[in-house]
């Protein structure tokens, strides 16, 4: 009888030790999971930053990173829309538009790098996956079932114009944040986008229209 009690006691002791260890391990794993979840949410909120000797205040850097990541998403979306137009345009002006749309695609690659690298310089994380860009982009969905040159010119010029407007909104906010270097980058990008917009929409511009309320000072 004594040996049986000893054996049961040993098994109970072993179970207790194993159970406590499992609980501790489980708690550690849950803690790590919660920690990762907090990091992910901080990244989404734009509040996850690396330490850096960059002299801008941390609040400025955090908001600049958030703004730039939204424009990064727009840039990636715009680039994919250029390629969609490049692949699918048809009609008598095919070859010219086919080449033009690909040139814009390649130029947008440079804009993407400029924005992403500025984000990292500020201690942020450049969030440039396709899924993140698709969820975050402010650009309208590119129409898939179009083919003619005129239709693609209209759709892509809409996207370029919308991107340019959003870039200027960010420039104004970056000025308020006193982050002139990020302003300069988006100014360079918006200047380039404006030039591509000119190249694209020139295919549809035929005559000027009067401007309501405009007066000549001459």
BELTA-V980094 format. One record per pair of residues at least 4 apart in sequence whose C-alpha atoms are under 7 Angstrom apart, sorted by sequence separation. I is the first residue (numbers start at 0). J is the second residue. D is the distance in Angstrom with one decimal. If there is no record, write none. Layout:
# BELTA-V980094
{{I/J/D} {I/J/D}}
This chain:
# BELTA-V980094
{{0/4/6.3} {1/5/6.1} {2/6/6.1} {3/7/6.1} {4/8/5.9} {5/9/6.1} {6/10/6.2} {7/11/6.1} {8/12/6.0} {9/13/6.1} {10/14/6.1} {11/15/6.0} {12/16/6.2} {13/17/6.1} {14/18/5.8} {15/19/6.1} {16/20/6.1} {17/21/6.0} {18/22/6.1} {19/23/6.1} {20/24/6.1} {21/25/5.9} {22/26/6.0} {23/27/6.2} {24/28/6.2} {25/29/6.1} {26/30/6.0} {27/31/6.2} {28/32/6.1} {29/33/6.1} {30/34/6.1} {31/35/6.2} {32/36/6.1} {33/37/6.1} {34/38/6.3} {35/39/6.2} {36/40/6.2} {37/41/6.0} {38/42/6.1} {39/43/6.3} {40/44/6.1} {41/45/6.1} {42/46/6.0} {55/59/6.4} {56/60/6.3} {57/61/6.1} {58/62/6.3} {59/63/6.0} {60/64/6.0} {61/65/6.3} {62/66/6.2} {63/67/6.0} {64/68/6.0} {65/69/6.5} {66/70/6.5} {67/71/6.0} {68/72/6.2} {69/73/6.4} {70/74/6.1} {71/75/6.3} {72/76/6.2} {73/77/6.0} {74/78/6.1} {75/79/6.4} {76/80/6.3} {77/81/6.3} {78/82/6.5} {79/83/6.2} {80/84/6.3} {81/85/6.1} {82/86/6.1} {83/87/6.2} {84/88/5.7} {89/93/5.2} {92/96/6.3} {93/97/5.7} {94/98/6.2} {95/99/6.2} {96/100/5.9} {97/101/6.5} {98/102/6.3} {99/103/6.4} {100/104/6.3} {101/105/6.3} {102/106/6.2} {103/107/6.0} {104/108/6.6} {106/110/6.8} {107/111/6.2} {108/112/6.4} {109/113/6.2} {110/114/6.3} {111/115/6.0} {112/116/5.9} {113/117/6.3} {114/118/6.4} {115/119/6.5} {116/120/6.1} {117/121/6.4} {118/122/6.7} {119/123/4.9} {127/131/6.6} {128/132/6.1} {129/133/6.0} {130/134/6.2} {131/135/6.0} {132/136/5.6} {146/150/6.6} {147/151/6.4} {148/152/6.0} {149/153/6.1} {150/154/6.2} {151/155/5.9} {152/156/5.9} {153/157/6.2} {154/158/6.5} {155/159/6.2} {156/160/6.0} {157/161/6.1} {158/162/6.1} {159/163/6.2} {160/164/6.3} {161/165/6.4} {162/166/6.2} {163/167/6.3} {164/168/6.4} {165/169/6.4} {166/170/6.2} {167/171/6.3} {168/172/6.5} {169/173/6.0} {170/174/6.2} {171/175/6.6} {172/176/6.3} {173/177/6.2} {174/178/6.1} {178/182/6.4} {179/183/6.1} {180/184/6.4} {181/185/6.4} {182/186/6.0} {183/187/6.1} {184/188/6.3} {185/189/5.9} {186/190/6.0} {187/191/6.3} {188/192/6.2} {189/193/6.0} {190/194/6.5} {191/195/6.5} {192/196/6.1} {193/197/6.3} {194/198/6.4} {195/199/6.2} {196/200/6.0} {197/201/5.8} {200/204/6.4} {41/46/5.1} {42/47/4.9} {55/60/6.4} {88/93/6.3} {118/123/5.2} {119/124/5.7} {126/131/6.9} {127/132/6.3} {145/150/6.3} {146/151/6.9} {173/178/5.5} {174/179/6.4} {41/47/5.1} {118/124/6.5} {119/125/6.3} {145/151/7.0} {118/125/5.8} {174/182/6.8} {38/47/7.0} {88/97/6.7} {173/182/5.9} {115/125/5.2} {85/97/4.9} {170/182/5.2} {141/154/6.9} {46/61/5.6} {85/100/5.2} {170/185/6.5} {45/61/5.9} {84/100/6.6} {85/101/5.9} {82/100/6.9} {45/64/6.4} {81/100/5.5} {82/101/6.5} {166/185/6.3} {45/65/4.9} {81/101/6.7} {138/158/6.4} {81/103/6.7} {82/104/6.4} {81/104/5.4} {138/161/6.7} {166/189/6.3} {138/162/6.9} {78/104/5.2} {163/189/5.4} {78/107/5.9} {163/192/6.5} {163/193/6.9} {74/107/6.7} {159/192/6.4} {75/111/6.9} {160/196/6.8} {74/111/6.0} {159/196/5.9} {71/111/6.1} {156/196/5.8} {71/114/6.2} {156/199/6.2} {71/115/6.7} {156/200/5.9} {67/114/6.4} {152/199/6.0} {152/200/6.4} {67/118/6.6} {64/118/5.4} {72/127/6.7} {93/148/6.8} {71/127/6.9} {76/132/6.5} {92/148/6.6} {68/125/6.5} {75/132/6.5} {76/133/6.8} {89/146/5.5} {90/147/5.6} {68/126/6.4} {88/146/5.1} {89/147/5.1} {90/148/6.0} {64/123/6.0} {73/132/7.0} {87/146/6.0} {88/147/5.8} {89/148/6.0} {72/132/4.2} {76/136/6.6} {88/148/5.7} {60/121/5.8} {80/141/6.4} {72/135/6.1} {73/136/4.8} {88/151/6.6} {72/136/5.0} {73/137/6.3} {73/138/6.4} {69/135/6.5} {69/136/6.7} {84/151/6.0} {53/121/6.8} {51/122/6.1} {113/184/6.9} {50/122/6.3} {49/122/4.5} {48/122/5.0} {49/123/6.3} {48/123/4.8} {47/123/6.6} {110/188/5.9} {77/158/6.8} {73/162/6.8} {103/195/6.7} {70/166/6.8} {66/169/6.5} {63/173/6.8} {59/176/6.0}}
